[in-house]
Amino acid sequence: MRYRPYRRAGRFVRNGAAAASLAGVFVSLFAVGAWRWDALYAGAGLFAAAGVAMAAAYLYGRERMWVQGRARVLSASPAPTGAFGDCELRVVVDAPGSPSHAVRIRQYRVAASLWPVAGETLPVQVDAYNPRRVQVRWDQVSRFSHDYDDHFVGTRGPGSPGRAQ
């Protein structure tokens, strides 16, 4: 079944349907006590309409189901000069239940200390119903995940691998 993004509307309809069903029960009980059959039909109709609205809210107002995965960065926008910046990424997402695919992600207010570089792997969560909807889990990214020694020539200490002796 395809995901429909009506979560907020579904919650609103569910709450309204619950209130309408209570009103339908109240009107029906009032009608029985007052021997008003026309009001009983109105209360029963209100209760039935609330049931239909509840079913619609259940079908269309599902919560998102997220799957944890990894994303390999193909390219990233330039790092900000300040502490935070807007980051645009091109990544290849690998998550269980969906084939690997390339996605463009825009993340706002990313810390400069966490700024990704090409080739880095980031933890992500992927919407199970729409695999193009991806969010980077910045709280799980290590601040020192970059291998800065590869970026700066001559900064390796003596005896470290890869340095000419």
C-alpha positions, 0 to 999 in steps of 0.5 A: 500500500502506498504511503499518503502524507496526511499525518496531521490531517489524520490526527485532526480527523481522528480527534474530531471523529472521537468527539462526534461519536461521543456527541452521537451517543449523547444525542441518542441516549437523550432521544431514547429518554425523551421518546424523540425518535427523530433525534434518535435517528440523528444521533445514530447517523452522527455516530455512524458518520464518526465511524466512517471518519475514524476508518478514513483517518486510520487509512490515510493518517498513518505514521511514518515508518523509518528504516536505519541505513547508511549514505555514502557522500558523493558531493557536498556543498562548501563548508560554511565560514561560521559555526553553522550552515546549510548543507546540500548533499548528493548521496548514495543511500543503502538501507534494508528493504530498498535498492541503493539509489542516489538522492539529493538531500538539503539539510539546514543548520548543520554544524561546521564541525560535522560538515561531510566530505566526499567519500564519507559514510553518514548514518541516515533514516529512510522512509519505508514507504518513500525511499527518496525521503532521507534524513541524516542522523547528525546526532550519530555523526562523530565530530572527528569522523574525517581523516584530516591526515589525508587532507593535509600533506606532511602532518603525519607524525614519525612512524605513522603508516603511509609516511616516508621514513 
